[in-house]
Amino acid sequence: MQQPTRDSYDVIVIGGGPAGSTAASIVAREGDHRVLLLDREKFPRFRIGESLMPATYWTFKRVGVLDKMRESAFPTKYSVQFFSGDGNSSAPFYFDEFDDHESAQTWQVDRVDFDKMMLDHAAESGVDVVQRANVREVIEEDGQVTGVRVELLEDGSERHIDCKVVIDASGQTSMLARRHGLKQIDPKLKHASYYTRFRGAQRDTGKDAGATLIMFTREHKSWFWFIPLPGDIVSVGVVAPVEHLASYGTADLQAVFDDELENCPTLHDRLRGATQEGDVKAIRDFSYISSRIAGDGWVLAGDAFGFLDPMYSTGVFLALTSGELAADSALDALKHGDYSAARLGQHGPKYLAGMESMRRLVYAYYDPKFSFPRFLKQHPECRDTLVNLLVGNVFRIDDSDMFAKMSGMVELPEPRRLASEAEVPS
């Protein structure tokens, strides 16, 4: 049975998903610090969200897993393609259109294998990884986080472990965000997903074999993802507003999925003759952020801070990026002996600005009156910027001109801001 090896660490990471494993690996590898990662589950375990964005390359390189990704069986992804409800398609958005570097391609991953690889790599990087460890409480003294109380589920014992910094990467459990009342749901992006897998679907060939396909249904009330995975498997899921799915009443998940599929002829044709693998499952896809990203002694990463609609496959990319940025802020805090909210949250405005760029793209695509092909026909000079965003270069480019022009064709949301310490109760 795994056990924490110490009663005190420099950093404790709650959650072993991509955000937590990334943050833990970087702090351990680059600072020679004592790092403990706790997760209440036993890996491997299933998660949805298989499609990566090319910009994940740079985090993989920094963490040291690029060779493992290259040697994996994960299909290579070079593009994304969008289909309207009547079957018309955009030209594929090839990521290497603007850059022929290796980073212009990425992978479609089976999260069972990918998440375990990242967690194992954290352990190889010097992190104490303890699974089946349920954090019962984050301990605060005079408003400063000082440690955690953790239950080891294998034997039911409890440990009080001190630390200087807690990185909360607890996913949509959002342990600290819930505790401090920070979660803010986007009222226009209250969606849910019904998903499963198929074997033997019609997949494209050549460079397009690993492409992510996004397909709207006829009435534009929902859309499907189609993501190629190893072993002739594809991940298929439908995303729709909760009220639309609720209109089916007491129909079971499979019946709703089948009905939506009938309303998506492009996908229906690709699945003709394919075999469904496993039951249809459901997950809530409410988009949200937290009004703060850090407090004294703690910082949020991944879904513990915010979640964005999966339209553009931002999930793992944002998890990796936020884990990396949280690690950098934690390393800086350890270097200066300053564990204040200001220092631990110094990356917050930059990270939120990138999320907001992708949120504006989500709003545009959901607006039935807006068309990206029409927008690019009127503003061809914006194509490079748009492809850069689809690649994930949201933290590297200035997209203000593109969104200024886009706002003349579609209503875009006002960018959100993080609250100051004075605005949020401790």
NUVO-536711 format. One line per 5 residues: number of its first residue (from 1); their letters; for each residue x, y, z of C-alpha. Coordinates in steps of 0.1 Angstrom, whole numbers, padded with zeros to 4 digits. Layout:
N
NUM) a) X Y Z | ...
//
This chain:
426
1) mqqpt) 0000 0000 0000 | 0013 0034 -0009 | 0019 0058 0020 | 0031 0094 0023 | 0067 0091 0032
6) rdsyd) 0068 0124 0052 | 0046 0144 0076 | 0057 0176 0058 | 0061 0186 0021 | 0068 0217 0002
11) vivig) 0038 0212 -0021 | 0008 0189 -0019 | -0012 0184 -0051 | -0048 0172 -0048 | -0058 0152 -0079
16) ggpag) -0037 0130 -0103 | -0053 0140 -0136 | -0034 0159 -0163 | -0033 0192 -0144 | -0022 0177 -0111
21) staas) 0004 0153 -0126 | 0019 0182 -0147 | 0021 0206 -0118 | 0036 0179 -0095 | 0062 0168 -0121
26) ivare) 0074 0204 -0129 | 0078 0213 -0092 | 0097 0181 -0084 | 0119 0182 -0115 | 0128 0219 -0115
31) gdhrv) 0130 0228 -0079 | 0142 0197 -0061 | 0113 0202 -0037 | 0093 0176 -0017 | 0061 0170 -0036
36) llldr) 0031 0148 -0026 | 0003 0140 -0050 | -0029 0126 -0036 | -0058 0110 -0056 | -0088 0092 -0042
41) ekfpr) -0090 0068 -0072 | -0068 0040 -0083 | -0053 0044 -0118 | -0059 0034 -0145 | -0095 0049 -0145
46) frige) -0117 0062 -0172 | -0122 0098 -0182 | -0138 0114 -0212 | -0119 0140 -0233 | -0096 0123 -0257
51) slmpa) -0086 0150 -0282 | -0055 0171 -0277 | -0045 0205 -0291 | -0011 0208 -0308 | 0001 0234 -0282
56) tywtf) 0003 0206 -0256 | 0036 0198 -0273 | 0054 0224 -0253 | 0042 0212 -0220 | 0050 0176 -0229
61) krvgv) 0085 0187 -0239 | 0090 0205 -0206 | 0077 0177 -0185 | 0098 0152 -0204 | 0071 0129 -0219
66) ldkmr) 0075 0137 -0256 | 0093 0104 -0263 | 0066 0085 -0245 | 0039 0102 -0267 | 0059 0095 -0299
71) esafp) 0062 0058 -0289 | 0026 0054 -0280 | -0002 0039 -0301 | -0022 0071 -0299 | -0034 0083 -0334
76) tkysv) -0017 0114 -0348 | -0039 0144 -0352 | -0031 0170 -0379 | -0064 0188 -0382 | -0100 0195 -0372
81) qffsg) -0130 0197 -0395 | -0165 0211 -0390 | -0197 0199 -0406 | -0230 0218 -0407 | -0264 0202 -0401
86) dgnss) -0270 0197 -0438 | -0237 0179 -0443 | -0217 0207 -0458 | -0181 0208 -0444 | -0154 0233 -0439
91) apfyf) -0121 0226 -0454 | -0099 0209 -0428 | -0080 0233 -0406 | -0045 0218 -0409 | -0023 0229 -0380
96) defdd) 0008 0229 -0401 | -0006 0256 -0425 | 0014 0283 -0406 | 0042 0262 -0391 | 0059 0230 -0402
101) hesaq) 0074 0223 -0368 | 0068 0190 -0351 | 0045 0209 -0327 | 0019 0214 -0355 | 0007 0178 -0349
106) twqvd) -0007 0162 -0318 | -0025 0130 -0307 | -0059 0115 -0299 | -0055 0098 -0266 | -0072 0071 -0246
111) rvdfd) -0075 0088 -0213 | -0072 0055 -0194 | -0037 0051 -0207 | -0027 0087 -0211 | -0036 0098 -0175
116) kmmld) -0018 0068 -0161 | 0013 0076 -0182 | 0013 0111 -0168 | 0008 0100 -0132 | 0035 0074 -0135
121) haaes) 0058 0100 -0150 | 0052 0122 -0120 | 0064 0094 -0097 | 0094 0089 -0120 | 0101 0126 -0116
126) gvdvv) 0104 0123 -0078 | 0069 0129 -0067 | 0054 0109 -0038 | 0022 0096 -0055 | -0004 0081 -0032
131) qranv) -0036 0067 -0048 | -0068 0058 -0029 | -0061 0088 -0007 | -0091 0110 0000 | -0084 0146 0011
136) revie) -0109 0152 0038 | -0099 0188 0046 | -0075 0215 0035 | -0063 0230 0068 | -0061 0267 0073
141) edgqv) -0047 0287 0101 | -0055 0324 0102 | -0065 0323 0066 | -0033 0306 0054 | -0033 0270 0041
146) tgvrv) -0009 0249 0061 | -0017 0213 0051 | -0043 0187 0046 | -0061 0159 0064 | -0061 0128 0043
151) elled) -0079 0095 0047 | -0060 0065 0032 | -0089 0044 0018 | -0071 0011 0018 | -0070 0009 0056
156) gserh) -0092 0038 0067 | -0064 0056 0086 | -0060 0093 0086 | -0029 0115 0084 | -0023 0152 0090
161) idckv) 0003 0164 0065 | 0018 0199 0066 | 0029 0218 0035 | 0037 0253 0022 | 0015 0252 -0009
166) vidas) -0016 0232 -0019 | -0023 0229 -0056 | -0059 0220 -0060 | -0063 0200 -0092 | -0093 0181 -0079
171) gqtsm) -0112 0184 -0112 | -0149 0194 -0112 | -0151 0185 -0075 | -0134 0219 -0072 | -0126 0214 -0036
176) larrh) -0113 0248 -0026 | -0135 0268 -0051 | -0166 0252 -0035 | -0153 0258 0000 | -0148 0296 -0007
181) glkqi) -0179 0300 -0030 | -0159 0309 -0060 | -0176 0289 -0088 | -0194 0310 -0115 | -0214 0290 -0141
186) dpklk) -0217 0305 -0176 | -0255 0308 -0180 | -0254 0304 -0218 | -0232 0272 -0218 | -0252 0248 -0196
191) hasyy) -0247 0217 -0217 | -0245 0179 -0212 | -0229 0151 -0232 | -0241 0116 -0240 | -0212 0095 -0253
196) trfrg) -0200 0060 -0262 | -0175 0043 -0285 | -0177 0024 -0318 | -0156 -0002 -0335 | -0153 -0003 -0373
201) aqrdt) -0166 0032 -0381 | -0157 0048 -0414 | -0125 0068 -0408 | -0107 0091 -0432 | -0073 0081 -0446
206) gkdag) -0038 0095 -0449 | -0032 0128 -0432 | -0069 0130 -0422 | -0070 0096 -0404 | -0067 0111 -0370
211) atlim) -0087 0143 -0375 | -0113 0155 -0350 | -0146 0159 -0367 | -0173 0182 -0353 | -0208 0176 -0368
216) ftreh) -0240 0196 -0361 | -0274 0180 -0362 | -0300 0192 -0387 | -0317 0218 -0365 | -0285 0230 -0350
221) kswfw) -0297 0220 -0315 | -0268 0197 -0308 | -0235 0185 -0322 | -0214 0153 -0322 | -0177 0147 -0318
226) fiplp) -0160 0119 -0337 | -0125 0112 -0324 | -0103 0083 -0337 | -0086 0062 -0311 | -0062 0032 -0311
231) gdivs) -0076 -0002 -0322 | -0101 0009 -0348 | -0121 0026 -0320 | -0138 0060 -0323 | -0151 0081 -0294
236) vgvva) -0185 0095 -0303 | -0205 0119 -0282 | -0234 0144 -0286 | -0234 0177 -0268 | -0266 0198 -0263
241) pvehl) -0282 0223 -0239 | -0296 0206 -0209 | -0331 0218 -0217 | -0329 0202 -0251 | -0319 0168 -0237
246) asygt) -0345 0172 -0209 | -0372 0174 -0236 | -0369 0137 -0241 | -0385 0132 -0208 | -0380 0097 -0193
251) adlqa) -0363 0082 -0224 | -0331 0063 -0215 | -0296 0075 -0226 | -0294 0051 -0255 | -0327 0061 -0269
256) vfdde) -0318 0098 -0268 | -0284 0091 -0283 | -0299 0071 -0311 | -0325 0098 -0319 | -0298 0125 -0320
261) lencp) -0277 0103 -0343 | -0306 0099 -0367 | -0307 0137 -0369 | -0270 0138 -0379 | -0268 0122 -0413
266) tlhdr) -0231 0128 -0418 | -0222 0109 -0387 | -0249 0083 -0393 | -0233 0073 -0426 | -0199 0070 -0409
271) lrgat) -0213 0046 -0383 | -0232 0024 -0407 | -0219 -0012 -0400 | -0200 -0001 -0369 | -0204 -0019 -0336
276) qegdv) -0212 0001 -0304 | -0187 -0007 -0277 | -0202 -0002 -0242 | -0232 0016 -0229 | -0240 0053 -0235
281) kaird) -0229 0074 -0206 | -0237 0110 -0196 | -0217 0139 -0181 | -0226 0175 -0174 | -0206 0200 -0194
286) fsyis) -0215 0232 -0176 | -0189 0259 -0184 | -0177 0278 -0154 | -0147 0296 -0139 | -0138 0306 -0104
291) sriag) -0136 0342 -0094 | -0102 0337 -0079 | -0073 0314 -0089 | -0054 0315 -0057 | -0054 0323 -0020
296) dgwvl) -0028 0324 0008 | -0011 0290 0005 | -0032 0276 -0023 | -0037 0277 -0061 | -0063 0262 -0084
301) agdaf) -0054 0242 -0116 | -0074 0225 -0144 | -0111 0220 -0139 | -0107 0229 -0102 | -0104 0265 -0116
306) gfldp) -0126 0264 -0147 | -0141 0243 -0174 | -0150 0253 -0210 | -0174 0237 -0234 | -0156 0208 -0253
311) mystg) -0163 0222 -0288 | -0126 0229 -0296 | -0110 0201 -0275 | -0096 0225 -0250 | -0099 0202 -0220
316) vflal) -0066 0185 -0217 | -0047 0215 -0232 | -0061 0238 -0205 | -0054 0212 -0178 | -0018 0209 -0189
321) tsgel) -0013 0246 -0193 | -0029 0256 -0160 | -0008 0229 -0142 | 0023 0243 -0158 | 0015 0279 -0148
326) aadsa) 0004 0269 -0113 | 0037 0250 -0109 | 0057 0281 -0120 | 0038 0303 -0095 | 0044 0277 -0068
331) ldalk) 0082 0275 -0076 | 0084 0313 -0074 | 0066 0313 -0041 | 0090 0287 -0027 | 0120 0306 -0040
336) hgdys) 0109 0338 -0022 | 0093 0322 0008 | 0061 0342 -0001 | 0029 0321 -0002 | 0005 0349 -0006
341) aarlg) -0025 0348 -0030 | -0009 0376 -0050 | 0023 0356 -0057 | 0006 0322 -0062 | -0020 0337 -0085
346) qhgpk) 0003 0359 -0105 | -0004 0338 -0137 | -0042 0341 -0133 | -0049 0370 -0156 | -0028 0355 -0184
351) ylagm) -0045 0321 -0181 | -0080 0335 -0179 | -0074 0357 -0210 | -0065 0325 -0230 | -0097 0308 -0217
356) esmrr) -0117 0338 -0227 | -0104 0337 -0263 | -0116 0302 -0267 | -0149 0310 -0250 | -0156 0337 -0276
361) lvyay) -0150 0311 -0303 | -0174 0288 -0286 | -0201 0315 -0285 | -0195 0323 -0322 | -0199 0287 -0332
366) ydpkf) -0231 0281 -0313 | -0248 0312 -0329 | -0269 0298 -0358 | -0266 0332 -0376 | -0228 0331 -0376
371) sfprf) -0206 0312 -0401 | -0169 0308 -0399 | -0166 0302 -0437 | -0185 0334 -0443 | -0164 0353 -0418
376) lkqhp) -0131 0341 -0434 | -0144 0349 -0468 | -0149 0385 -0456 | -0118 0386 -0436 | -0092 0362 -0451
381) ecrdt) -0065 0379 -0432 | -0079 0364 -0400 | -0074 0328 -0410 | -0039 0325 -0395 | -0051 0339 -0362
386) lvnll) -0081 0314 -0362 | -0059 0284 -0369 | -0035 0296 -0342 | -0063 0295 -0317 | -0074 0260 -0329
391) vgnvf) -0038 0249 -0324 | -0039 0263 -0289 | -0016 0293 -0292 | -0040 0314 -0272 | -0012 0325 -0248
396) ridds) 0013 0334 -0276 | -0006 0356 -0301 | -0027 0389 -0302 | -0062 0379 -0313 | -0078 0413 -0306
401) dmfak) -0081 0424 -0342 | -0098 0392 -0352 | -0124 0394 -0324 | -0130 0430 -0332 | -0139 0421 -0367
406) msgmv) -0159 0391 -0356 | -0180 0411 -0332 | -0195 0429 -0362 | -0211 0396 -0372 | -0219 0379 -0339
411) elpep) -0226 0389 -0303 | -0195 0379 -0283 | -0194 0377 -0245 | -0176 0404 -0225 | -0143 0390 -0211
416) rrlas) -0144 0381 -0175 | -0119 0393 -0149 | -0106 0378 -0117 | -0117 0395 -0085 | -0092 0413 -0063
421) eaevp) -0086 0401 -0028 | -0107 0430 -0015 | -0137 0418 -0036 | -0138 0382 -0024 | -0143 0371 0012
426) s) -0117 0348 0025
//
